Amino acid sequence: MNHDFIRLAHDMRRAHRLGLSFRIPAMTMRQLTALIAALDAPEFPTQLH
């Protein structure tokens, strides 16, 4: 399974901000570690001005 970890992290942050539930897809521990690393990184805006 391929996951876009940056997009997953963004979607999780967005759901948290909006108070929505979010279910992460099934993944291995290695993939989960990569997702946690993406969540630890600062979030960048989707548009640059």
N, C-alpha and C positions, 0 to 999 in steps of 0.2 A: 504494500500500500504506500502510495506517495502522498505526502501531506505538504501543504504550503504553510509552514510554521509561522511565518510573519503574518499571513492572513488570519490564521487561527488565533494568534495572540491578539490581533486587532479586533476580531469578532468577539473574543472573550472580554476584552476591555470594554467594548461598546455595550455588550449585554450587561456587564456589571454596572456601568454608568447609568443605564436605563432601567436597572432593576429587573431585567429579564433573566429567565433561566437559560442556561447554555449547557449543552451536553457535548463533551469532547468525543470524537470518534475513537473507535478501538485502535490502539497503537501499542507498539512494543515499548519496553522501558527505555531503550535508546532513543526512540522517537519522542517519548514523554520528556526525557532529559533535554532534548533539543527544543521542545515547546517551552519548557520552563526557562531555558536560557533566553528565548525570544521574549518571554514575558518580563524578564529582568532588564532587558534593554529598554532604553527610553523610547517612548512612542513618538514618531514623527508625523506631522500633519500630512494628509493625503494630497494637499495642494500647496505648492510653493508660490508665494507672491513676489 
